[in-house]
Every structure is written in C-alpha cells, then in structure tokens.
Amino acid sequence: MHASQTSTDAAVIRASRLEPAAFGIVFDRHWVRIHRYCVVRAGPPGEDVAAETFRVAFDRRADYDGRADASPWLYGIATNVDGSEDSHADEALAVAERTVAAEVR
C-alpha cells in the first residue's frame, strides 16, 4: 500500500509499517497542534515532549487502533510522555533533596 497526503491517518500508519518514511505524513499533519499542546502544558520542555511523542508513536505504530484520525492517539501519547517527564523530574528533585539532607548531617 502506498501512503499519500489524501489517505487517512490509519492508512498512512498502516503503510508506514512497510514504508517507515510514510509516517512523515502523520508528523506533518499533526506536529503543529501536538507541539502547541506540549508547550502549553510543559513550557519550554514541551519541545522535547512533542518530539518524544512522535518517537513513541512511530515505535508503537503497529499497535495503532485504526481510527481514521490519529489526533486522539497522539494527544494521549503526549499526555503520557508529559506525565512521565514530570515523574522523572519529581524523582530527580527527591534525590537531590535527599543528597542535600545527607550532606548537611
């Protein structure tokens, strides 16, 4: 199957399993909105969150549920990536606080 600009997201994602470069069509369609969403939620780190969202989507494209529009899927991934970034930051802060507390003793 050949993906085109007029194909649904589902068709493009399906085609990208055999032709990985086709996933670029999904990226081109959704980058601006996903990027905006990530930056509004996370501030400057949102740039990385948006990029990670598309990396995760690409890696998980074989599991895509087949909906014509990939927006809900991508927003869900972005939300999860942003949440995992927050938990990593919280974890790093907790480690730093424990380190400072141990040094003070």
N, C-alpha and C positions, 0 to 999 in steps of 0.2 A: 504494500500500500504506500502510496506517495502522499505526503502531507503537503497541504497548500494553505495559503493565507485565508482561504474561504472555508476550510474544514473546521468542524467543531473542535473544541479543546480535547474532547475524548478521542476523536480520530487522530489528532496530532500526537497526543500522548501514546496512543496505541502504535502509531507509526514510528515513534521515537525509540521504541524497544528494539527495532531492527536498524533504524537510521537515527542514531543519537542526536545528530545535528538538528533534526526536526524539532527538538524540544525548544530550540531558539525561538520558534514561533510563539510558543506559550510564554516564554520570557518577554518577548517584545509586546505581546498583548497585555500583560499584567504587571510589568515592572513598575510603572509609574504609580499605580494605585497601591500596590503592596509596599513599595518603598515609602510612600507618603504615610501609610498606616504605621509602619515600623518606626519611622522617625517621630511621628506624633506620640506614639506610645513610649519610646525608649530614649528620645532625644538623639544626640549625636551618635550613640552606639547603634541606633536604628539602621544606619547604613550597613553595618555588619550583620545585623539581624535579617535585613532584607536579602542580602547576598546568601546568607546561610539558609534562608527559607527556600530559595531556588535550588541550592545544592541538595538539600534534603528532598525536595520534590523530585528532582532528577533521579536521585538514588532510589526513591520509592515509587517511581512511575509505574512499575509492574503491578503495584497494588492499587492503582487508581480505580475508583469505583465506576467509572464510565459515564458520569454526568456530563452533559454537553458543555457546561460552563465550569471551568476549574477554579473560579474565584473562591467559592466557599472552602474548598480543599486547601488552597493556598493561604487564605486568611487563617484557617485552623492551624496550619503548619507554622505560620508567622507567630501566632499567639503562643504556641507551644515552645518555639525557639526562644521567644522573648522571655517566657516564664523560666525556661532552663537557664537563660543568661542571668536572670535575676537571682535564681537559686545559687548559681556559681558565684555571683558577686556577694551574696549573703554569706556563703560558705567562706569565701576569702576574707571577708570582714571579720567573721567569727575567729578564724585562725589568727589574723593579725591582732585582734583584741587579746586572745589567749597568750600570744607571744609577748605582747607588751606587758601583760599582767605577770607573766613568769619572770620577765626581766626586772620588774620593779621589786619583786620579793627578794 
